[in-house]
Amino acid sequence: MPDETATLSTPRDLLDFEGGALYFNEEPSPEAALLLDRASRAPSPKLRDEALNEAEQLAPDDLNVIVALYRHYYFMQAFEEALPIADRAMSEAAKRLNLAADWHLLTMSDVEKTGGEAMPMLRFYLWALKGRAYLLMRLERFEDALAPLEKLVELDHANRLNCKPLLELTRERMADLKGATV
């Protein structure tokens, strides 16, 4: 059983796997499930895109649909298109966690009060934020990637989400770019 008395001196383990359902345990509507299945079997990116867009129109708040869209754009290396999908994933997770929609406002207190059944959804939220930062890095928008990575490192003292190396790399790339323009 997780320690409900966790404090700032003993940060919550973000990889605590006790309790809680994962986003994919939320059953999509039968129609959305059929469209997701159709997308997974589509013989071309165009047909996959059509099925996913139809699923999105039908169930825009369904995390299964949002994750499928994110993965589709990510694996197509359509990183710019994946960015708003990562934001939607965080927004939907924030609703379920009763957190502020803006990730900038997430605090250690929010992390500490989230436990038990909600922990997998918090991890999903934080992984979506990491995904957002990674997309920005792939787009070589290192200055934009800095703030989400700093937020993640601030909230994850034990580096369980392994964001410190990405933060270091981002800072290195920013320094390299500044050196190249001098």
Steps between C-alpha positions, in 0.01 A plus 500: 500500500644844408606729780229767519721716725758573229654842536741717308784337694388158374372562147242267355644225282364575155542137401287372788285241326253425776138541403333699231386439149698604197354722227446202273283337765238763417283328243442707188151507354435205268507735200833654604641152570408391147666807352815444707507139382451615140787748542728229642431280196513775238731412211608862450570809709222685317238239597635487855478878520139494374394240759676686783348833400157339493562351847613842622179661374296231672691491831728805536554449875575127487860439607521188283423715196735779611788256554435332165511841329821593682668175403385536139649848465811411698584194289429697183753752638228766478626654823325834453167319465574286806556803727135601544412133552749481790334813641158337470628190680621718787173695505290184520723353771482829695118484489504148639747602772327827583819694422547833327489463123825696463802279574698810605279510812570140605674492839667246723192530722287378207731202454505421871121510539452270200530143608340161499255453217597830332875431482494337153313801360755737655779300337312518170475879539872530572595267215286713266691808621827318435370406156422865434854601596646224286296611199629853547855365511441307177376824346822665627296739712730452796404821679136386495599152626691645796203599721312166483820310572586727792147448637536122472839499675356725772214255561703181462790527746592133455507536119265205465372640169860544381464866398835625635698374198253672265530822699881482484488432126261790446729737688800373302320552169394849605860586592622358168245707309592817691869433434430452130326836473769702680 
